[in-house]
Amino acid sequence: MSAPITTTVPLTIRVENAYATGAVFAHVLAVEVPPPSDDLDAWALDTLIPFTGEGPQYADTPAIYEVEILTAPTTHAYLVGLTVTAEG
């Protein structure tokens, strides 16, 4: 019998939002995301960056967003330490 197909992957991520105003926010989140594609960079941008941001009060403020994967299941252990950064 083969292993079940994974439709989501549980991760613990660290999100940091650093705004041009000097405000910096960090959060540790437990999330469920689609399994990674062959292009890890594109997957990380498409899947992890949406967890960034502090809401409408910062919507028009330039920022640097960073997400780091802290924990992943054994089947996806290669994701631990993966970091993606975006500007907005």
C-alpha positions, 0 to 999 in steps of 0.5 A: 500500500502506498502512502496517501497523497498529501494535499497540504503540508503543516509548517511553522513559519516565522514572518517578519514585516519591516516597514519604512517607518521603522516599525518591525513586527515578527510572528510565528505562525502554524500554517497549512500550505499546498505541497511545494512545486519543483520551483521552490523559489516560486512556490515560496513567493506564491505560498508564503509571502501572503502570510506577511503584512500587518493589515490596512494601516500599513497598506501604503507603507513600503516594507520588506517582508521575510518568511522562514520555515522553522518546522516541517514534517519529516517528509518535507524536512528539506524545507526547514530553513528556507527563507523568502523575502519580498519588497512591497 
